[in-house]
Amino acid sequence: MTVTTPEAMAYDQNWAYAKFSLVRSLRENLGVGTVIFREVHEPRVVEEEE
């Protein structure tokens, strides 16, 4: 299973614990084997002033 997370998750201090808790829940409740976390870093859009 692949879990895609936004860039903002990297700044959450609780994310490391939550990630392992999520893996445990996926394995126990859904029987998932391998879990892949993929971070998505979108380009920042700068708006021009008129």
C-alpha positions as CSV (number, residue, x, y, z in Angstrom):
1,M,0.0,0.0,0.0
2,T,1.3,3.5,-0.8
3,V,0.3,6.4,1.4
4,T,0.8,9.8,-0.2
5,T,1.3,12.7,2.2
6,P,1.6,16.5,1.6
7,E,4.9,18.3,2.3
8,A,3.3,19.9,5.4
9,M,3.3,16.5,7.2
10,A,7.1,16.6,7.3
11,Y,6.9,19.6,9.7
12,D,4.5,17.9,12.2
13,Q,6.5,16.8,15.2
14,N,3.9,14.0,15.9
15,W,4.1,12.6,12.4
16,A,6.9,10.0,13.1
17,Y,4.8,8.4,15.9
18,A,1.6,8.7,13.9
19,K,3.2,7.0,10.9
20,F,4.1,3.9,12.8
21,S,0.7,3.9,14.5
22,L,-0.9,4.0,11.0
23,V,1.3,1.1,9.8
24,R,0.3,-1.0,12.8
25,S,-3.4,-0.2,12.3
26,L,-3.2,-1.0,8.5
27,R,-1.6,-4.3,9.2
28,E,-3.9,-5.4,12.1
29,N,-7.1,-4.3,10.5
30,L,-6.6,-4.7,6.8
31,G,-3.8,-7.3,6.6
32,V,-1.6,-4.9,4.6
33,G,2.0,-6.1,4.2
34,T,4.3,-3.4,2.8
35,V,3.5,0.2,3.4
36,I,5.2,2.9,1.4
37,F,5.1,6.6,2.4
38,R,5.5,9.1,-0.4
39,E,5.9,12.8,0.3
40,V,4.6,15.2,-2.4
41,H,6.4,18.5,-2.6
42,E,4.4,20.8,-4.9
43,P,6.0,23.9,-6.5
44,R,5.2,27.1,-4.8
45,V,3.2,29.6,-6.8
46,V,4.2,33.2,-6.5
47,E,1.4,35.7,-7.5
48,E,2.6,38.8,-9.3
49,E,1.4,42.2,-8.1
50,E,-0.5,44.4,-10.5
